[in-house]
Amino acid sequence: MGKANKPENNSKPPLKVSILHLLLILGGADLILLLAPEVGILNSIMYIPDLYTWPALIGGVALLVFGFQRLYQKR
């Protein structure tokens, strides 16, 4: 019987998660869930004018996009 070959280390290096970008994602999701026009949690409890809800929705989406772009980094 022959010797078994050693498996070579061909695995990819682990990815590093950026805490700052993770917090940006959480903040953007909170803005969307709380202040989305007509369906947000705070809008169901009290009336918040559209002057505040639409910019919060746009800002939340922007935070999500920016956070997901650089969430994972190579070591």
C-alpha positions in Angstrom: 0.0 0.0 0.0 1.3 3.4 -0.9 1.4 6.5 1.3 -1.4 8.9 1.1 -0.5 12.4 -0.2 -0.7 15.2 2.2 -3.5 17.6 1.4 -2.1 20.9 0.3 -3.3 24.1 1.9 -5.4 25.5 -1.0 -8.0 27.1 1.2 -8.8 30.8 0.9 -7.7 33.1 3.7 -10.5 34.0 6.1 -12.3 37.3 5.5 -12.3 40.0 8.1 -15.7 41.8 8.9 -15.4 45.5 9.3 -17.2 46.6 12.5 -17.7 50.1 11.2 -19.5 49.0 8.1 -21.6 46.5 10.1 -22.7 49.4 12.3 -23.6 51.4 9.2 -25.8 48.6 7.9 -27.6 48.4 11.3 -28.1 52.1 11.4 -29.4 52.2 7.8 -31.8 49.3 8.5 -33.0 51.1 11.7 -33.7 54.3 9.8 -35.7 52.4 7.2 -37.7 50.4 9.7 -38.5 53.3 11.9 -39.1 56.1 9.5 -40.3 54.6 6.2 -43.2 56.7 4.8 -46.6 55.2 5.6 -45.3 51.9 6.9 -42.5 52.8 9.4 -42.9 51.7 13.1 -42.8 55.3 14.3 -45.3 56.4 11.7 -47.8 53.8 12.9 -47.5 55.2 16.5 -47.4 58.9 15.7 -47.6 61.2 12.7 -44.3 62.2 11.3 -44.3 64.6 8.3 -43.0 63.5 4.9 -40.4 66.2 5.2 -38.5 63.9 7.7 -39.4 60.5 6.4 -38.3 60.6 2.8 -34.8 61.9 3.6 -34.5 59.4 6.4 -35.4 56.6 3.9 -32.9 57.8 1.3 -30.2 58.1 4.0 -31.0 54.6 5.3 -30.7 53.1 1.8 -27.4 55.0 1.2 -26.0 53.7 4.5 -27.0 50.2 3.5 -25.3 50.4 0.2 -22.2 52.0 1.5 -22.0 49.4 4.4 -22.4 46.4 2.2 -19.8 47.6 -0.3 -16.9 47.2 2.1 -18.3 44.9 4.7 -15.8 42.0 4.1 -12.1 42.7 3.8 -9.2 40.3 3.0 -6.7 39.9 5.7 
